[in-house]
Amino acid sequence: MSVPLERRTLALVLGLALFGGVLCIAGLLGDPDAFRRAYFTAVMLAFQIPLGCLALLIAWHVMGGRWGLVIADALEVGVRTLPLVALLFLPLLLEVDVVYPWARDAYLAEHETVARKVAWLNPAFFTVRSLAYLIVWLGLGLALTAGRSPAVERVRRPRIGISAAILYALTVTFAAFDWLMSLEPLFNSTVYGMVLMSAQAVGALALATLATLLVARAEHRLGVLREDGLLGLGSLLLALVMLWAYHAFMQLLVIWSGDLPHHAEWYLVRIEGVWLPVAWLIGIGHLAVPFFVLLSHRARASVGIVMGIAALIVLMRLLDMLWLTLPAFRDALPPAWLVLGALLAVLGLWTAAFLWMLRRRVDWIGRAALEAADG
C-alpha cells in the first residue's frame, strides 16, 4: 500500500477518534449515565469483528482450504486487536447497574421472574464471567496467532482448532446472553448466540476480504485472485450471509409461534419509529442485495463487485448491532450525537490499530494470495 496514502488514512481515522473523544468527554460531564450507555454500544460493536476473525481462523485450522490461505493474515490482524477491545470493555464492569436493569433493586422488586434469576444475574458473578470470557478469547487468540511468519509458512493445527471451536462457541454464546440479551431480562432466545456468531463471522469475512483485496490491488497482485481465489471468497460471503439470515429467521419464527407478549415486545420496539426503516435497510443491505448479487458467477469474479458487497456487509453489521442494542435503552436512550461520539472514539481507535498492524503484514498478505492461487 502507498505509504503516503496509509499515513493520510491513519491520520484521518485518528482525527475522527479524537473528535469522538471530545464528544465523549462532553457527554461524560453532562450526563454520565447516557455516556456509559453510548460507550457500551460502541464497545459491543468493536467486539464483533475481532471475535468473527477468531471464529474464521479457528474454522481454517480445523477444516483447511485455500480461502483460509488468502485471508488468514488479515484474520490474524483482526484477532490481534482483541486486547485493545478487552481493555476498552473493562470500565463497563465498574457500574453494571447503569446498563443492565437486573442489577437494580427497584427493577427486581417489580419483576419477580427476573428476581428468581438473581443467582446468575448479579453484578459480582457477571463480572467474573465477563473476565473469564476475555481470558479465554485472549488465550485462543494468542495460541492461534503466535507465529511470527506468514500464515502460508505455518502448518494448520486442527487439534488445537477443535478445542478452540468448543471454547469459542460456549463463551460467545454465554457472552451473548450476558452482555446483550440480558439488556432486556424478560426476553430469552436459545438461538440468540447462533445469530450473533453467524453475524460475527460474516462481518469478519467481509472485512478480511476487503482488506486482502485492497492490499492485493495496491501491490498489483489482483490478477492471481481473479479466478478461483476470488470466486471462493464471494461464494463464502454468500454462504455466511445465508447462514446469518437463517438463524435470524429461526429466532423470529420461534418467538412468533410462541406468541408471548414479553418476547414479542423485543421485536415490536425494533420496528417502531426510526427503527422500522433501519430494519428494512438491514434486510435489504444485509441480505437481499448481497444474496442476489453474489448469486451471479460473473459478480463473484469481479474484484470491484466483491469489494463493494464486502464494504456493504461491514456497514450493515454496524447498523445491525445498533438495531440490536440501542432499542434496549428505549426509556433512557442516549442522544444521537453522544452515540456518534462513542462510535467514532472506540471504532476509530480499533480501526487505527487494525490498519497499523495490517501495514506490517502487507507482504505476507500478498504472498498468501500468490501461493493460494498457485496451489
HELIX and SHEET records of a PDB file:
HELIX    1   1 VAL A    3  GLY A   30  1                                  28    
HELIX    2   2 PRO A   32  MET A   63  1                                  32    
HELIX    3   3 ARG A   66  VAL A   79  1                                  14    
HELIX    4   4 LEU A   82  PHE A   89  1                                   8    
HELIX    5   5 LEU A   90  LEU A   93  5                                   4    
HELIX    6   6 VAL A   96  VAL A   99  1                                   4    
HELIX    7   7 PRO A  101  ALA A  103  5                                   3    
HELIX    8   8 ASP A  105  GLU A  110  1                                   6    
HELIX    9   9 GLU A  112  ALA A  115  1                                   4    
HELIX   10  10 PRO A  123  LEU A  144  1                                  22    
HELIX   11  11 ALA A  151  GLU A  153  5                                   3    
HELIX   12  12 PRO A  158  ALA A  175  1                                  18    
HELIX   13  13 ALA A  176  LEU A  180  3                                   5    
HELIX   14  14 MET A  181  LEU A  183  5                                   3    
HELIX   15  15 TYR A  192  ALA A  218  1                                  27    
HELIX   16  16 LEU A  222  LEU A  225  5                                   4    
HELIX   17  17 ASP A  228  GLY A  258  1                                  31    
HELIX   18  18 PRO A  261  LEU A  268  1                                   8    
HELIX   19  19 VAL A  269  ILE A  271  5                                   3    
HELIX   20  20 TRP A  275  ILE A  282  1                                   8    
HELIX   21  21 GLY A  283  ALA A  288  3                                   6    
HELIX   22  22 VAL A  289  LEU A  294  1                                   6    
HELIX   23  23 HIS A  297  ARG A  300  1                                   4    
HELIX   24  24 VAL A  303  THR A  325  1                                  23    
HELIX   25  25 LEU A  326  PHE A  329  5                                   4    
HELIX   26  26 ALA A  336  ARG A  359  1                                  24    
HELIX   27  27 VAL A  362  ASP A  374  1                                  13    
END                                                                             
